[in-house]
Each structure stands twice: as C-alpha cells, then as structure tokens.
C-alpha cells in the first residue's frame, strides 16, 4: 500500500513558493531599481531625461524622476531608498497589495510630479528620485500602521495614520514658519485642525498608542524569556531606525535651505505615499462587499 503525506509536500511546496517570491521581490527592488538608476545616471540617458518645464517632452515627463544632477544628488536618494525599502519589506505582509502600491508609487506618481511641476512654473528644469523617496517615507508609516493593527488583531480607522501624517506635516510647516517668519495664519489653522482631530478621536489614538506599546513589550518579554537577545535587538533596532530615519529624512527632503530643493515634488510624493494605498485598499474592499 502506497503511503502519501500531503501535508509534508504542501509545506515544502509552500516554502518553495515563498522563497521564490522573496527572491523575485528582492531582485526587483534591491537590484533592478538601483541598477536602472545607476545606468541612467552614468549614461547619456540622464541628460535626455531632464524635464524642461517650458518645453516638456513625453519621455522626460515620466523618466525625469529617475535622473540625477550629480553624484551627491544620486547617493542622497539611493541610500535612503535602500533603507526605506528594507524596512518596508520587514513590515508589509500582503504581497498583492504591496505590488499595487508600488505600481502607484513607481508608475503613477512620477507623472503626477512632472505635470505638477509643469503647471506650477516654479522650476525651469526638474529631475530626481526624491519625490518617490518621499512617497516611500509616508508609505513606511502606513505599512507600520497596518503591521501593528494585524499583530494586535485590532481594527483602527485610517484616521490614525492620517493624524500621524498630519502631525509630521505640521512639524515641517512650523519649521519653515520659524525660519522664514511667513504669514502664521495657515500654521495656526493647521494646528487647530490637528488639535480638534486629537480631541475628537482621543479614544482611538489612545488605543493605538497602547497597542503599539504592548506589542513592543511583548517582543521584549518573548525574547528575554527565550534568551533570544538577537530578536530583541533586531526588533528594537527596526523601531529605533524608523524613528531616527524619519527625523533625518525630514531634514533631507524638507531642508531649511530650499534654494536647490524641489519642495513641491517632495510634498506631492509624501502625500501620495500615504493616501494612494489607503484609497486603493478602500476601493478593493468595496468590490467584495
């Protein structure tokens, strides 16, 4: 009589599929994307891809977002990209949704950034990957939010990441308000909007903060009980890296001296990286209900 163990085979098959998917994901985002940026930067394509807003051409409208002005500009985008995509890989848990979001960020956002620059007439020439990097910063925020939500087996409304996003934008606006002493009305209005949101959604914000703290404490206790100090170091490193890197990226994407910085592209990217996945996920849910 032939014995058959479907569970063992299924498990091996699942591991094989999982490993192949991870390899494909890693290859695309850690090899193909950086390699494409490098090839563009080191070739005549870099000059061709520059978007001249007074006389825009079809190809640069999209590919100007993948060109760079010099080696410093190139590295300032490539290094944050590697760190951001590594953290996003650590926290995202829905491959299908992840690829939809990446299509929006790498496929649709560049067009939105370019058309906004053409319409605004603020810059004669535009190029750079920083708009996409800015989107990945806020997308990381959304990814961590969904990760905490799933790990705690709780449902929080999207007001949580939107509030956190709004708070970071307020910090940016406040920084420019202090440095350039511009009209304070908008800053005050934005502050009171945040304050009203915090008061109105006080319970949800408190639940989210408590759940996040409990999740981190659970990781620490679990690691200590099993004497797995590598686990505790890894998890603490990830959370600390997110906090520190977001602070650093704000200094890079929204510097005090904005003379040579395309702030418009950064704002658009930063907004798109959060709201695009929220809208996309909401639309997908509506199809099934």
C-alpha positions as CSV (number, residue, x, y, z in Angstrom):
1,X,0.0,0.0,0.0
2,X,1.4,3.4,-1.0
3,X,1.5,5.9,1.8
4,X,1.0,9.6,1.0
5,X,1.7,12.6,3.2
6,X,0.0,15.6,1.6
7,X,0.8,17.9,4.5
8,X,4.5,17.5,4.2
9,X,4.5,18.0,0.5
10,X,2.2,21.0,0.7
11,X,4.5,22.6,3.3
12,X,7.6,22.0,1.2
13,X,5.7,23.4,-1.8
14,X,4.6,26.5,0.2
15,X,8.2,27.1,1.3
16,X,9.4,26.8,-2.3
17,X,6.8,29.3,-3.5
18,X,7.6,31.6,-0.6
19,X,11.3,31.5,-1.3
20,X,10.8,32.1,-5.0
21,X,8.5,35.1,-4.3
22,X,11.1,36.6,-1.9
23,X,13.8,36.2,-4.4
24,X,11.8,37.9,-7.1
25,X,10.8,40.7,-4.7
26,X,14.4,41.2,-3.6
27,X,15.7,41.1,-7.2
28,X,13.2,43.7,-8.4
29,X,13.6,46.2,-5.6
30,X,17.2,45.7,-4.4
31,X,18.8,45.0,-7.8
32,X,16.7,46.1,-10.7
33,X,15.6,49.5,-9.4
34,X,19.0,50.6,-8.2
35,X,20.7,49.2,-11.3
36,X,18.3,51.2,-13.5
37,X,19.0,54.4,-11.5
38,X,22.7,53.8,-11.9
39,X,22.6,53.0,-15.6
40,X,20.6,56.2,-16.2
41,X,22.9,58.3,-14.1
42,X,26.1,57.0,-15.8
43,X,24.8,57.2,-19.4
44,X,23.6,59.9,-21.8
45,X,20.0,59.0,-20.8
46,X,20.5,61.2,-17.7
47,X,20.7,64.3,-19.9
48,X,17.9,63.2,-22.1
49,X,15.6,62.5,-19.2
50,X,15.8,66.1,-17.7
51,X,12.3,67.7,-17.8
52,X,12.3,71.2,-19.3
53,X,9.1,72.6,-17.9
54,X,8.8,75.3,-20.5
55,X,9.1,72.8,-23.3
56,X,8.1,69.4,-21.9
57,X,8.6,66.2,-23.9
58,X,6.8,62.9,-23.5
59,X,9.7,60.7,-22.3
60,X,11.2,63.1,-19.7
61,X,7.7,63.7,-18.2
62,X,8.0,60.2,-16.8
63,X,11.7,59.4,-16.6
64,X,12.9,62.7,-15.2
65,X,12.0,61.2,-11.8
66,X,14.8,58.6,-12.3
67,X,17.6,61.1,-13.4
68,X,20.1,63.0,-11.1
69,X,22.1,66.1,-11.4
70,X,25.3,64.9,-9.7
71,X,26.8,62.1,-7.6
72,X,25.8,63.7,-4.3
73,X,22.2,64.0,-5.6
74,X,22.3,60.4,-6.7
75,X,23.6,59.0,-3.4
76,X,21.2,61.2,-1.3
77,X,18.4,59.3,-3.0
78,X,19.8,55.9,-3.4
79,X,21.0,55.3,0.2
80,X,17.6,56.4,1.8
81,X,15.8,54.2,-0.8
82,X,17.7,51.1,0.3
83,X,17.0,51.7,4.0
84,X,13.3,52.5,3.3
85,X,12.6,49.6,1.1
86,X,14.4,47.3,3.6
87,X,12.1,48.5,6.4
88,X,9.0,48.2,4.2
89,X,9.9,44.6,3.3
90,X,10.2,43.9,7.1
91,X,6.6,45.2,7.8
92,X,4.5,44.6,4.8
93,X,2.5,41.3,4.9
94,X,0.3,41.4,1.8
95,X,2.3,40.9,-1.4
96,X,-0.6,41.6,-3.8
97,X,-1.4,44.9,-2.1
98,X,2.3,45.7,-1.9
99,X,2.7,45.4,-5.7
100,X,-0.4,47.5,-6.3
101,X,1.0,50.2,-4.1
102,X,4.5,50.0,-5.7
103,X,2.9,50.3,-9.1
104,X,1.1,53.5,-8.0
105,X,4.3,54.9,-6.5
106,X,6.7,54.0,-9.3
107,X,4.3,54.2,-12.2
108,X,1.7,56.9,-11.5
109,X,3.4,59.2,-9.0
110,X,6.2,60.3,-11.5
111,X,3.6,61.5,-13.9
112,X,1.8,63.4,-11.2
113,X,5.0,65.1,-10.0
114,X,6.0,66.1,-13.5
115,X,2.7,67.5,-14.5
116,X,2.6,69.5,-11.2
117,X,6.0,70.9,-11.9
118,X,4.9,71.9,-15.5
119,X,1.8,73.6,-14.3
120,X,3.4,75.4,-11.4
121,X,6.2,77.0,-13.5
122,X,8.3,77.1,-10.3
123,X,11.3,75.3,-11.8
124,X,12.8,75.5,-15.3
125,X,14.3,72.0,-15.2
126,X,13.3,69.2,-12.9
127,X,14.9,65.8,-12.2
128,X,15.4,63.5,-9.3
129,X,14.2,60.3,-7.5
130,X,13.4,62.2,-4.3
131,X,9.7,62.5,-4.9
132,X,9.5,58.7,-5.0
133,X,11.7,58.5,-1.9
134,X,9.3,60.9,-0.1
135,X,6.4,58.7,-1.0
136,X,8.3,55.7,0.4
137,X,8.7,57.5,3.7
138,X,5.0,58.0,4.2
139,X,4.3,54.5,2.8
140,X,6.5,53.1,5.5
141,X,4.3,54.9,8.0
142,X,1.2,53.2,6.5
143,X,3.0,49.8,6.4
144,X,4.0,50.0,10.1
145,X,0.4,51.1,11.0
146,X,-1.1,48.1,9.2
147,X,1.5,45.8,10.7
148,X,0.7,46.9,14.3
149,X,-3.0,46.6,13.5
150,X,-2.6,43.0,12.3
151,X,-0.3,41.9,15.1
152,X,-2.6,43.3,17.8
153,X,-5.6,41.8,16.0
154,X,-7.4,45.1,16.2
155,X,-9.0,47.4,13.7
156,X,-8.2,51.1,13.7
157,X,-9.7,53.5,11.3
158,X,-7.5,55.3,8.8
159,X,-7.7,58.5,10.9
160,X,-4.7,57.1,12.8
161,X,-2.1,57.2,10.0
162,X,-3.7,60.4,8.6
163,X,-3.3,62.1,12.0
164,X,0.3,61.0,12.4
165,X,0.9,62.2,8.8
166,X,-0.7,65.5,9.6
167,X,1.4,65.9,12.7
168,X,4.6,65.4,10.7
169,X,3.4,67.9,8.1
170,X,2.7,70.4,10.9
171,X,6.3,70.0,12.2
172,X,7.6,70.7,8.6
173,X,5.3,73.8,8.3
174,X,6.3,75.0,11.7
175,X,9.9,74.7,10.9
176,X,9.5,76.9,7.8
177,X,7.3,79.3,9.8
178,X,10.1,79.8,12.3
179,X,12.9,80.1,9.8
180,X,11.2,82.3,7.2
181,X,8.7,84.1,9.5
182,X,6.0,83.9,6.9
183,X,2.3,84.6,7.5
184,X,1.3,82.4,10.5
185,X,-2.5,82.1,9.7
186,X,-2.1,78.8,7.8
187,X,0.1,77.3,10.5
188,X,-2.4,78.2,13.3
189,X,-5.3,76.8,11.2
190,X,-3.4,73.6,10.7
191,X,-2.6,73.3,14.4
192,X,-6.2,73.7,15.5
193,X,-7.3,71.2,12.9
194,X,-4.9,68.7,14.4
195,X,-6.0,69.6,17.9
196,X,-9.7,69.1,17.1
197,X,-8.9,65.7,15.5
198,X,-6.9,64.6,18.5
199,X,-9.8,65.6,20.9
200,X,-12.5,64.1,18.6
201,X,-10.6,60.8,18.1
202,X,-9.0,60.7,21.6
203,X,-10.0,57.1,22.4
204,X,-8.8,55.6,19.1
205,X,-5.5,57.4,19.4
206,X,-5.0,56.2,22.9
207,X,-5.9,52.6,21.9
208,X,-3.4,52.7,19.1
209,X,-0.6,54.1,21.3
210,X,-1.4,51.4,24.0
211,X,-1.5,48.6,21.4
212,X,1.9,49.8,19.9
213,X,3.5,49.9,23.4
214,X,2.1,46.5,24.3
215,X,3.3,45.0,21.0
216,X,6.8,46.2,21.7
217,X,6.7,45.0,25.3
218,X,5.5,41.6,24.1
219,X,8.5,41.3,21.7
220,X,10.9,42.2,24.5
221,X,9.4,39.8,27.0
222,X,9.3,37.0,24.5
223,X,12.9,37.5,23.5
224,X,14.1,37.6,27.1
225,X,12.1,34.5,28.1
226,X,13.7,32.5,25.3
227,X,17.1,34.2,25.8
228,X,16.9,35.3,22.2
229,X,18.7,38.6,22.5
230,X,19.2,38.7,18.8
231,X,15.4,39.0,18.3
232,X,15.1,41.8,20.9
233,X,18.0,43.7,19.3
234,X,16.5,43.2,15.8
235,X,13.0,44.5,16.8
236,X,14.3,47.4,18.8
237,X,16.7,48.3,16.0
238,X,13.9,48.3,13.5
239,X,11.7,50.6,15.6
240,X,14.5,52.9,16.5
241,X,15.7,53.0,12.9
242,X,12.2,54.1,11.7
243,X,12.1,56.9,14.3
244,X,15.6,58.2,13.6
245,X,15.4,57.8,9.9
246,X,12.1,59.7,9.6
247,X,13.7,62.6,11.5
248,X,16.8,62.5,9.2
249,X,14.7,62.2,6.1
250,X,12.7,65.3,7.1
251,X,16.0,67.2,7.3
252,X,16.9,65.9,3.8
253,X,13.6,66.1,2.0
254,X,12.5,69.4,3.7
255,X,15.7,71.2,4.5
256,X,15.9,74.7,5.9
257,X,17.7,76.0,2.8
258,X,15.3,75.2,0.0
259,X,17.1,77.1,-2.8
260,X,18.1,74.0,-4.7
261,X,15.3,71.7,-3.5
262,X,12.2,70.8,-5.4
263,X,9.9,71.0,-2.3
264,X,6.8,70.7,-4.5
265,X,7.8,67.2,-5.6
266,X,8.6,66.2,-2.1
267,X,5.2,67.4,-0.8
268,X,3.4,65.6,-3.6
269,X,5.3,62.4,-3.0
270,X,4.9,62.5,0.7
271,X,1.1,62.9,0.4
272,X,0.8,60.3,-2.3
273,X,2.7,57.6,-0.4
274,X,0.1,57.6,2.4
275,X,-3.2,58.4,0.6
276,X,-2.7,56.2,-2.5
277,X,-2.6,52.9,-0.6
278,X,-5.5,54.0,1.6
279,X,-7.7,54.8,-1.4
280,X,-6.5,51.7,-3.3
281,X,-7.3,49.4,-0.4
282,X,-10.7,51.1,0.2
283,X,-11.6,50.6,-3.4
284,X,-10.6,47.0,-3.4
285,X,-12.7,46.3,-0.3
286,X,-15.7,47.9,-1.9
287,X,-15.5,45.4,-4.7
288,X,-16.0,42.5,-2.3
289,X,-18.9,43.9,-0.2
